[in-house]
C-alpha cells in the first residue's frame, strides 16, 4: 500500500510541471480574455457587436467558410485515403508524400502561391480554364465579392485535406482485411462494403478530423489576410480577420469579445462531438 502511494506521488510529481505549463499557457490566457470580455467595457462592446448588422454578416461568412472548408476537406481527404488504400494504385507512399505537400509548406507560402494562381492577369487557373475553353475571359477570383470567400475556402481545403487523408488512411489501414473478405463471400458489393464496413470503421476518426477541421477554420487567418486582407469591401472578412483588425487598432475589449465568441462556438462543437461519441458507444 505504501509503495503504491509513493508511486502515485511520484507520478503526480512528474506530470506537475506539464500541468503547470498547460495552466500558464492555456487556462490563464482564457481566464484573462473572459474576464476582460465580462467587464463593463467588454459588455458594452458585446452589445454593440451583437446589435450590428455588419457583425452578423461576419458571423454568416464565418459559417459559410467553415462549412465549405470542412466539407470539402473531408470529401477530398477521404477520397484520397480510399484511393491510396486501393490495390490498383502503385507507389502509394510516393503519392501520399506528394499529397502531403500542401499541409507541410508554410501557410504564407501556400497563400502567396494561390494569390498568384488566382490572378486575373497572369494566374495559372484562369489561363488553364481559358485554354480548355471553360471560360471566355478571366474570372476575378479575388476581386468579385460573390465568389472570393469560396475561392479562399478552396485554398483552405487544399491545405487541410492532406490532414484528413493522413488520419483516415491510418483508420482504414487498421481495418482487418478478413472483414472485407468475409463480406465478399456473403455477396456484398462495393456499396455494401463501403456502407457497412468502411464507414463504421472510420466514424470515430472522422469525428475527430471534423472537430479539428472546424478548429482550423475558426482560426484561419493567413490565407485570407495574405490574399485579400478581408476584402473586397469586407466580403472575405471572417471572425479571425476581424479580431486581428481590432488587435491592430489596439481595441482590447473587442479582441476579447470576438475571442470569446470563437471560444463559445468551439466549445459548443466540442460538446456535440463528445455527446455523439458517447451515444455511439452505448
HELIX and SHEET records of a PDB file:
HELIX    1   1 UNK A    2  UNK A   22  1                                  21    
HELIX    2   2 UNK A   23  UNK A   27  3                                   5    
HELIX    3   3 UNK A   28  UNK A   38  1                                  11    
HELIX    4   4 UNK A   40  UNK A   50  1                                  11    
HELIX    5   5 UNK A   53  UNK A   85  1                                  33    
HELIX    6   6 UNK A   92  UNK A   99  1                                   8    
HELIX    7   7 UNK A  101  UNK A  104  1                                   4    
HELIX    8   8 UNK A  107  UNK A  117  1                                  11    
HELIX    9   9 UNK A  124  UNK A  131  1                                   8    
HELIX   10  10 UNK A  148  UNK A  173  1                                  26    
HELIX   11  11 UNK A  177  UNK A  185  1                                   9    
HELIX   12  12 UNK A  190  UNK A  193  1                                   4    
HELIX   13  13 UNK A  194  UNK A  198  3                                   5    
HELIX   14  14 UNK A  199  UNK A  218  1                                  20    
HELIX   15  15 UNK A  222  UNK A  227  1                                   6    
HELIX   16  16 UNK A  239  UNK A  248  1                                  10    
HELIX   17  17 UNK A  252  UNK A  281  1                                  30    
END                                                                             
